Amino acid sequence: MVLHFLPERPEQSGGGDRVPPSGARAGFVVGKAVGNSVVRHRVTRRLRAVVAAELHRLPVTADLVVRARPEAADAESTLLRRDLVAGLDRLLGEPVTPR
């Protein structure tokens, strides 16, 4: 997986009574290279679950985009979680602890 991290989302233009989202947000990119529609949706559900468990680590103003690579089609949720945690450790500059 590839992580794209924006620690602080830009101000929204356009005025109005828009309420900015509170809390970190995550988005997912799972392209056709990962597999057919059924496989892509399964990968997205697994990624959504593992990201939800780690979203608290991000600043409340952060946006995270997770891009699945083709290997994600055959990966178990535990492997996806391990890869996500390792990626977040690198992004956030936190010490890597053996798991």
Summary of the structure (lengths in Angstrom):
residues: 99
radius of gyration: 14.9
end to end distance: 18.7
largest distance: 47.9
contacts: 237
relative contact order: 0.26
helix: 45%
strand: 15%
